[in-house]
Amino acid sequence: MKLSIQGIRDDEGVRSIINALLELDLGARINFESHMVCVAGRMTIGDASAAIERCGFAVVSVVDRTVVDAGFRPTRAGVAALSLS
């Protein structure tokens, strides 16, 4: 998912958002691009938005609603291990 956030002015704001999102999902991948945060993890858009708003920031819009589970990384080896002979 990609969320547009209003009010981020410094690194401390970025850190507080990262910490809030990691409390929801310790394995989440979080990247910032200007005033947008990209999150891949096991959380809903609503949960992520609520955590960000608890930090004192406003989620202006949802740019991308795609929820990607950071824990699911399919590989050829994983697929081959699941195949039945």
C-alpha positions as CSV (number, residue, x, y, z in Angstrom):
1,M,0.0,0.0,0.0
2,K,1.1,3.6,-0.5
3,L,-0.3,6.4,1.7
4,S,0.1,10.1,1.3
5,I,0.8,11.7,4.7
6,Q,0.5,15.3,5.7
7,G,2.7,17.0,8.3
8,I,6.0,15.1,8.1
9,R,8.7,17.7,8.7
10,D,11.7,15.9,9.9
11,D,13.4,12.5,10.6
12,E,11.8,12.3,14.0
13,G,8.3,12.2,12.3
14,V,9.5,9.5,9.9
15,R,10.9,7.4,12.8
16,S,7.7,7.7,14.8
17,I,5.6,6.5,11.9
18,I,8.0,3.6,11.2
19,N,7.9,2.6,14.9
20,A,4.1,2.7,14.9
21,L,3.8,0.5,11.8
22,L,6.4,-1.9,13.1
23,E,4.3,-2.3,16.3
24,L,1.5,-3.6,14.0
25,D,3.9,-5.9,12.0
26,L,7.5,-6.3,13.0
27,G,8.3,-7.9,9.6
28,A,6.8,-5.0,7.5
29,R,8.9,-3.3,4.9
30,I,8.5,0.4,5.0
31,N,9.9,3.0,2.6
32,F,9.4,6.7,2.4
33,E,9.2,8.8,-0.8
34,S,8.8,12.4,0.1
35,H,5.5,12.6,1.9
36,M,4.4,9.1,1.0
37,V,5.0,5.9,2.8
38,C,5.0,2.5,1.0
39,V,4.2,-0.4,3.3
40,A,4.4,-4.2,2.6
41,G,3.3,-6.2,5.5
42,R,0.5,-8.0,7.3
43,M,-1.8,-5.0,8.1
44,T,-4.8,-3.5,6.7
45,I,-5.0,0.0,5.3
46,G,-7.3,1.0,8.1
47,D,-4.8,-0.3,10.7
48,A,-1.9,1.5,9.1
49,S,-3.8,4.7,8.8
50,A,-4.9,4.6,12.4
51,A,-1.3,3.9,13.6
52,I,-0.1,6.9,11.6
53,E,-2.8,9.2,12.9
54,R,-2.0,8.1,16.5
55,C,1.4,9.6,15.8
56,G,-0.2,13.0,15.1
57,F,-0.1,12.8,11.3
58,A,-2.9,12.9,8.8
59,V,-3.3,10.3,6.0
60,V,-4.4,12.6,3.1
61,S,-5.1,9.8,0.6
62,V,-4.5,6.2,-0.3
63,V,-2.4,6.3,-3.5
64,D,-2.2,2.5,-3.9
65,R,-4.6,0.1,-2.2
66,T,-2.6,-3.0,-3.0
67,V,-1.8,-4.8,0.2
68,V,1.4,-6.9,-0.1
69,D,2.4,-9.4,2.5
70,A,6.1,-8.9,3.2
71,G,6.3,-12.4,4.7
72,F,5.2,-14.1,1.5
73,R,8.1,-14.4,-0.9
74,P,7.4,-17.2,-3.4
75,T,10.5,-18.9,-4.8
76,R,11.0,-21.7,-7.3
77,A,12.5,-23.8,-4.5
78,G,9.5,-23.2,-2.3
79,V,7.1,-24.1,-5.1
80,A,9.2,-27.2,-6.0
81,A,9.2,-28.3,-2.3
82,L,5.4,-28.2,-2.3
83,S,4.8,-30.2,-5.4
84,L,3.7,-33.8,-5.0
85,S,5.5,-36.5,-7.0
